[in-house]
Amino acid sequence: MKKLLALVMACAVLLCLFAGCSTQSGEEPSTSPSASNEPAASPSEAVPDDTSAEPESTTQVITDMAGREVTIPSEIKSVYCAVPTGEAMVATLCPDKLIGWVNTPPEVSLEYLPERLANLRVIGGWMGQKVTAHMEDIISLAPDVVIYMGAEVTTNLSDVPEQIHEQTGIPVIVVPEEFQYTAEVYRFLGEYLDEPERGEKLATYCEEKMAEIQEAMSVVPEDEKVSAYYAEGTGGLATDPSGSHHVEVLDFIGVNNVADVEMLAGMGMTEVTIEQIINWNPDVILVSGMTSGNYNEILTNPIWQNIKAVQDGRIYCTPTAPFNWFDRPPNIMRVLGIQWFASVIYSDYVSYDINSEIKDFYSLFYNVDLTDDQVAALLATPETA
């Protein structure tokens, strides 16, 4: 009995010793911070969550319509147009972002523009060989981007955009002024000036109206197509030939431009003689609204009286408000200009009411609801204005 009791006690002692050793060498280490030899990480040292969002960049690199890579702000709040050709587009796309004018707009034009545009500073610009830009004003106004709209920018871009960037430090976006690109430019600028829906709406309108006019003009018989002289300069004795961006309205609607003259770059306006015009003997004379005094000159001066257009009373003057519908500068008003001039010279082949078309255009592009009197004033010839 004593031996049995001793054996049980010995086994108990061995079990206790075995349990103690297991606790010291075989137990899994504790995962609690208090059991670790490393100090707990402070909140500032915590590893960032992989799902946290990266901060948005304040700039973006775009390729403009001349194929140039340009770094511009991600959000555009202010715009300056370096040449007058782009002002009408910005004024219709995002007028609140335009910071100044290249030239002082005529008083009559302000009637059709948003009120804030009437108070913008005139800061000049780059117009061919003529540079009127007020550099201090441009730099102090600090627009987010400069829009440079010019001819042949996709094939023969001048160095002016780079000069503007070097002189101001402001990114320059280049877009073409040719009529065929009107809708494309609206979409492009709409995207990068943060007005994509507005840009698409105006672009769609331009495409539809241009297609309508092309379709209407396609059925005009060859023997009914008119010849026209575009009267510019002093006394109407300057003009531009077919192919010039100054007469794209004539070319678009298929009018036979009688001017057989050299095409001048930049401002154009090749000088001609009255003898040349008499020899061309156009069916129609279209007077540039920028020199509207030529209308009465052509109508009353005896040297013009033997020309068919004068004898038939087919002399017209391009409307100019709020920007010229035809030229100088070439701008988006040409979309209305083709509708107006087609209705004037091919009334038998144009089914729409031009007065209604004018009201629709001004409502969409300028948010202005014209009265019948205002439409009449826009279309008035200088002798009745």
Buried (B, 14 or more C-beta within 10 A) or exposed (E): EEEEEEEEEEEEEEEEEEEEEEEEEEEEEEEEEEEEEEEEEEEEEEEEEEEEEEEEEEEEEBEBBBEBEBEBBEEBBBBBBBBBBBBBBBBBBBBEBBBBBBBEBEEEBBBBBBEEBEEBEBBBBBBEEEBEBBEEBBEEBEBBBBBBBBBBBBEEBBEBBBBBBEEBEBBBBBBBBBBEBBBBBBBBBBEBBBBEEBBBBBBEBBBEBBEBBBEBBEEBEEEEBBBBBBBBBEBBBBBBBBEBBBBBBBBBBBBBBBBEBEBBEEEBBBBBEBEBBBEBBBBBBBBBBBBBEBBBBBBEBEBBEEBBBBEEEBBBBBBBBBBBBBBBBBBBBBBBBBBBBBBBBBEEBBEBEBBEBBBBBBEEBBEBEBEEEBBEBBBEBBEEE
